[in-house]
Amino acid sequence: MAVLPPAATEEAFAAISHDEAALRPAVEQLCQVLGVGTDGLTRYQAGSRPVYATGDLVLKLFPPVAAWPDYRIEPQVLAAVAGQLPTATPRVHAAGAHDGWGYVLMSRLPGVPLDAIWNQVSARDRDRLAGQLGETIAALHQLPPPAITDWQPADWPE
């Protein structure tokens, strides 16, 4: 029996994207299927996709909207950058599909979401974070692109 609501269009996804009554039971079921506990299951409020945390894991959902990038790309990109950046990156534990939705189960990085504390971050610390972000982006640009089929637009070089 399908639990995740249908969301084949951006409009359908927008209509249910913040509807916890529609999403949470399915997320709890998916966690059970994956052998992940749901005690303390919380949803991150920011972001373009539903993302939940439980313990030291994060479950990111990818709605079945045809125009959106496929859920299979993120695990491959994370594998390609693992240990290659000056910033920690999540480790993928599982990826797949459930009720037509894609998912990626990954490790949860330590700390708190930046959007939750941004207003309390001092100007000095914001500058420090910007420097770290710049270092990470520079390191990312030095890596060869991962060999992922059909992930870049056909006109990527242009």
C-alpha positions in Angstrom: 0.0 0.0 0.0 1.4 3.4 -1.0 1.8 5.8 1.8 3.7 8.7 0.3 1.3 11.0 -1.5 1.5 11.4 -5.3 3.4 14.4 -6.4 4.2 14.0 -10.1 4.0 17.8 -10.8 5.6 20.8 -9.1 2.1 22.0 -8.3 1.1 18.7 -6.6 4.4 18.7 -4.7 3.9 22.3 -3.6 0.5 21.4 -2.3 1.7 18.6 0.0 5.4 19.6 0.6 4.7 21.0 4.1 1.8 18.8 5.0 3.1 16.7 7.8 -0.1 14.8 8.1 0.5 13.5 4.6 4.3 13.0 4.8 5.2 12.0 8.3 3.4 8.6 8.4 5.2 7.6 5.2 8.5 8.8 6.5 8.0 6.8 9.7 7.2 3.7 7.5 10.2 4.3 5.3 12.4 4.6 8.4 11.1 1.2 9.6 11.8 -0.4 6.2 15.3 1.0 6.4 15.8 -0.2 10.0 16.0 3.3 11.3 14.5 4.4 14.6 12.0 7.2 14.6 12.4 8.4 18.2 13.1 12.1 18.0 12.3 12.2 14.3 12.3 15.9 13.3 11.9 17.7 10.1 14.2 20.4 8.9 12.1 23.4 8.0 14.4 24.9 5.4 15.1 23.5 2.0 13.4 22.6 -1.3 12.7 19.0 -0.3 11.5 17.2 2.8 14.4 16.3 5.0 14.1 14.5 8.4 16.7 13.8 11.1 16.7 11.0 13.6 19.6 10.3 15.8 22.8 10.5 13.7 21.0 10.0 10.4 19.2 12.2 7.9 16.6 11.1 5.4 16.1 13.3 2.4 13.1 12.8 0.1 13.0 13.5 -3.6 9.5 13.9 -5.0 8.7 12.2 -8.3 8.6 15.5 -10.2 10.0 14.8 -13.6 11.8 18.2 -13.9 13.8 17.8 -10.7 17.2 16.1 -10.5 17.1 12.4 -9.9 17.7 11.1 -6.3 20.5 8.8 -7.7 22.8 11.7 -8.4 23.3 12.9 -4.8 24.8 9.7 -3.4 27.3 9.5 -6.3 28.3 13.1 -5.9 28.7 12.6 -2.1 30.9 9.5 -2.8 33.0 11.5 -5.2 33.8 14.3 -2.7 34.2 12.0 0.4 37.4 12.9 2.1 38.3 15.4 -0.7 37.1 18.6 0.9 38.2 20.7 3.9 34.6 20.4 5.1 32.9 17.3 6.4 30.4 15.6 4.0 27.7 13.1 4.8 28.3 9.4 4.2 25.5 7.7 2.3 23.9 4.7 4.1 21.2 3.9 1.6 19.5 5.3 -1.5 16.5 4.1 -3.3 12.8 4.6 -4.1 9.6 4.2 -2.1 6.1 4.9 -3.4 7.7 6.6 -6.4 9.7 9.0 -4.3 13.4 8.8 -4.2 15.3 8.9 -0.9 18.9 9.2 0.4 19.7 8.1 3.9 22.9 9.7 5.1 25.0 10.5 8.1 24.0 13.6 10.1 26.8 16.1 10.4 27.5 17.5 13.9 26.2 21.0 14.8 23.0 22.9 14.3 21.5 24.1 11.0 22.9 27.5 10.1 19.5 28.9 9.3 18.4 28.2 12.9 21.2 30.4 14.4 22.2 32.8 11.7 20.8 35.8 13.5 23.0 35.0 16.6 26.2 34.5 14.6 28.6 37.4 15.0 29.9 39.4 12.0 33.4 37.9 12.8 32.1 34.4 12.8 30.1 35.0 9.6 33.4 36.2 8.0 35.1 33.1 9.2 32.3 30.9 7.8 32.5 32.7 4.4 36.2 32.0 4.3 35.6 28.3 5.0 33.0 28.2 2.4 35.3 29.8 -0.1 38.0 27.2 0.7 35.5 24.4 0.3 34.3 25.7 -3.1 37.9 26.2 -4.3 38.7 22.6 -3.3 35.5 21.3 -5.0 36.5 23.1 -8.2 39.8 21.3 -8.2 38.1 17.8 -8.2 37.4 16.1 -11.5 33.7 15.8 -12.3 32.4 12.4 -11.1 31.5 9.9 -13.8 27.7 10.1 -13.5 25.6 9.3 -16.5 23.2 12.0 -17.7 23.6 14.3 -14.7 24.9 17.4 -16.5 22.9 19.3 -19.1 23.9 18.5 -22.7 25.3 22.1 -23.1 27.3 22.0 -19.8 30.6 23.1 -21.5 28.9 26.2 -22.8 
